[in-house]
Amino acid sequence: MTGRAHELLTIPDSFWRRAETLAALRARDIGRLYQLISQYTGASQTQIGIACGTSQGKVSDIIRGVQQVEKLAVFERIADALDAPDHARITLGLAPRHAAPAQPRVPTITPADTRPALHAADVSGLLNLDPEDRQEEDDPVRRRTFVGLTGASLFSAMLAGTSRSPLIDAEPFAPVLAGHIAEATPGPVDTSPDLAALTVAVDRARSQYQACHYSELIKHLPGLLSRLHDACLALDGDQRLRAYTLSADAHHVAAGLLLKLDDQGLAYLAADRSMRAAQASEDPVTVGASARIITHTLMNGHHLGAAIATASTYAARLDRDIGTHTPESLSIYGSLLLRGSIAAAQHDKRQAAHELLAEAEDAAQRLGADGNLLWTAFGPTNATLHRAAQ
């Protein structure tokens, strides 16, 4: 990994002059700003939450448009927390912190057709729980120490949410998840699906998802789901089991993306497909991984009791079915427990939240190091952050 959640967050000066950043600031779209920070600095939602004094869940809700920042005081707090330079503050509609005395007062809102000169994208030495995130290096950067999750309550009550349309259309997933795909892709009878190529494609989808490259991901993920469907039908024996494992993982990615696009219906379908494929794979670790997205989807729909039961039941089942835990199985086990602990805390089940979190912390200690095994970003630091958030 290139960073740890407890290290300093680094945002290069050039980030604040990117055309996309300026557009987000002009629109006062904090969700888009957070998304760009994640994309160009590699920071996870948890790390952004630490920087801005809020929880990962709030950051996720703002990115997905479930909640919007509307109060001036909150814009001020976020700009201060991110150490936004004066030109960025002005574009956001805030007063500069260091106004030059010899200059006339700058208007608080820049004209829509005013675009500062752009510099090349520059990112260096960044925090990242997702090792596959795209990172670039060039300019020197400024560092700032931010408040921890213990200050999360500072403005959680100030975030009021309304729904807004996602920037990316989820419609390409509808026919695939609804089953409107051919039983098999036409081709030579003696041609078998290429499992190696499918594995690479699923790994790429995972990488793009963690890097928040959603527009790129949606171009090929629906087609990948169809190819995996064909592979599960065409292969036999261990190869079929492997195809089901890949299908479970790809549908997991699809469900996560659809949740970010605020398409609850398709997200439920994708999560269900992930679990069905996982069960067909006959692999306990894959089933546990799919239980994570089932839990997440239930939480997103505010079915917190069912989310707690799902996380607890499948974690216990995984622990029972795995004779000796591997680092991979521990990562799935621990991350599933963490997801359950969040659901319990949101459901005001404090005892259950503490018990699930304690078990997750134990798994993290047994794992012994931070990592991103099976795309979980699970480890001692992750567990500690969840403890601080609760």
HELIX and SHEET records of a PDB file:
HELIX    1   1 ASP A   13  ARG A   17  5                                   5    
HELIX    2   2 ALA A   19  ARG A   26  1                                   8    
HELIX    3   3 ILE A   30  THR A   41  1                                  12    
HELIX    4   4 GLN A   45  CYS A   52  1                                   8    
HELIX    5   5 GLN A   56  ARG A   64  1                                   9    
HELIX    6   6 LEU A   72  ALA A   81  1                                  10    
HELIX    7   7 ASP A   86  LEU A   92  1                                   7    
HELIX    8   8 LEU A  149  LEU A  154  5                                   6    
HELIX    9   9 SER A  156  MET A  158  5                                   3    
HELIX   10  10 PHE A  173  LEU A  177  1                                   5    
HELIX   11  11 LEU A  195  GLN A  210  1                                  16    
HELIX   12  12 TYR A  214  ALA A  234  1                                  21    
HELIX   13  13 GLY A  237  LYS A  260  1                                  24    
HELIX   14  14 GLN A  264  SER A  281  1                                  18    
HELIX   15  15 PRO A  284  ASN A  300  1                                  17    
HELIX   16  16 LEU A  304  ASP A  321  1                                  18    
HELIX   17  17 PRO A  327  GLN A  346  1                                  20    
HELIX   18  18 ARG A  350  LEU A  367  1                                  18    
HELIX   19  19 LEU A  373  TRP A  375  5                                   3    
HELIX   20  20 PRO A  380  ALA A  389  1                                  10    
SHEET    1   A 2 LEU A   9  PRO A  12  0                                        
SHEET    2   A 2 VAL A 141  ARG A 144 -1                                        
END                                                                             
